[in-house]
Structures are given as C-alpha cells and as structure tokens.
Amino acid sequence: FGTDTLPGEDIVPPLASIRMAIERAAPDGSRITLDEALRAYTADAAFAEFSEDQKGTLRPGKLADFVLFDRDFRRAPVSAISAARVRMTVVGGRVMYESRCAGSSFTRLLPRLD
C-alpha cells in the first residue's frame, strides 16, 4: 500500500491509506497491524529510498521530521484514523506548523534529539 499514483488518478490521503491497510484482509484473511502500517510509512519507506540513516525513525542525528495528531491511534478506533487532525508538523527538528488548538503544551512533549 502507499500513496503513489499514476498522473490523473485520485490520490489517497496517507491516513486513509493507513486505515485501509489495517482494515483490508489479504487473500489468506491476514491483516497488518497499526504498528506495521506506521512502520511501512516511516522506517520501511526510508529504507526503500536508501535514506534510513537520515530519516524513518526518531533518533539523535536524524532529521526529526514528524507529525503530531489530535489523537493516539493506538487508543482510537480504526475508523477514527482517517479523521485525525494535524496539531503540529516538525521538519528537521523545527516546528513548522502548530494549530491554534495545540498550544505550548505539545511543544513541551517533543523529544530532545540532540
């Protein structure tokens, strides 16, 4: 699964794609877990483009690109994943977007990666 599409085709938003990946069963009836889907979008995607030393996980010395959502996907029903709202976007360890709802309380939760 993923969000790559051919030109002219509808793009599936990443959260909707993650939800579909969890809900859909393979021909043998097996399903992937939320953790497997998130890993596919992060660490596995970085590995696929040969950049796992720079991104894909939050570790000291890496880019620290990530998004903070308004809910914990592990505690929310799968049906709520695609409705999640972005509260903060961090690129290169710097806050690039913070919703008015996020406030400074989210900034205190950010990990120090230096």
HELIX and SHEET records of a PDB file:
HELIX    1   1 PRO A   14  GLU A   23  1                                  10    
HELIX    2   2 LEU A   34  TYR A   41  1                                   8    
HELIX    3   3 ALA A   43  ALA A   48  1                                   6    
HELIX    4   4 VAL A   78  ALA A   83  5                                   6    
HELIX    5   5 GLY A  103  THR A  107  1                                   5    
SHEET    1   A 3 PHE A  66  PHE A  69  0                                        
SHEET    2   A 3 VAL A  86  VAL A  91 -1                                        
SHEET    3   A 3 ARG A  94  GLU A  98 -1                                        
END                                                                             
